[in-house]
């Protein structure tokens, strides 16, 4: 991230983006990768430290960086996308299900349907996703969380897909540490992104 100048105040290094009609002034220290030139973007990837929702550039020293990234595994990402360019959560789940050879339902826990999804392999079905579905009162899928099976990875990750206020989110975090509070992680991501939004004079007046 050479675009960040460590000699200048981090909160003064920002760039303005527009995604799905919403405008944001985002500090460069959060941005992972190199967005396209211009304000309008199809997607933006942010890197954060869970659960504080701060940036690695705000860590004090290398020892703290190593603790957060290597020992505690608290680095995660927030991908923001224009919903008009992406499939809905329901369509995404339907597409994934068409690729399954086997699905095992494990009931509902903490508001989420849990399923084991299996891929076809030469030696038989192989666990692909530990999938969790959230539905609204009408039964529509409103968010989808896929998690790496704990037994398959030293640091299993969860990826949560949902929509909020006209923008599609994909957030990722350490499963062992943060999945049990999945609602809080979603709220933290939404609040962080909302804090970057540039509000119109009309919106500010209506909020008074």
C-alpha angles and dihedrals in degrees: 000000000000088000088080114083108212090198093064129066106275095221090057093057104084142140130208119235135178119209123175091343095310120112124215136184102210125187111242091230089072098048117100116198129358116299121210118272116270133036101279113083136175090211144355127203119212127191117212143171111239131254099005092052091221130136130258086238088069094059113111102226147347093274091057090046092053092048094051097041105033107024105030096027094213100148115113142158140237116203114195118197141174106254091215088066096046138058119260117257090252093050090047091054091047091052092050092048091056088062095054126105093190138013125195118194116213101184131248124310128174092349096310131107108225124211137171110222119200133203124210114255132173090253094047138275114346125198108255108167137013091212128196124190128196118201133192125230090277093053097254117144107246100169139016128202121191117189132190108246108259093230092055099057140036088220108028115197133211124211117199121198121195143133126244129180096335098318130099115230132200112181128180133197145153108292098209094052106034114019095084087065096043094146091055092050090052092049092048091053093048093047093049093051092045090053089062095051119117105223124209121240089251092055093047091050092050091052094055 
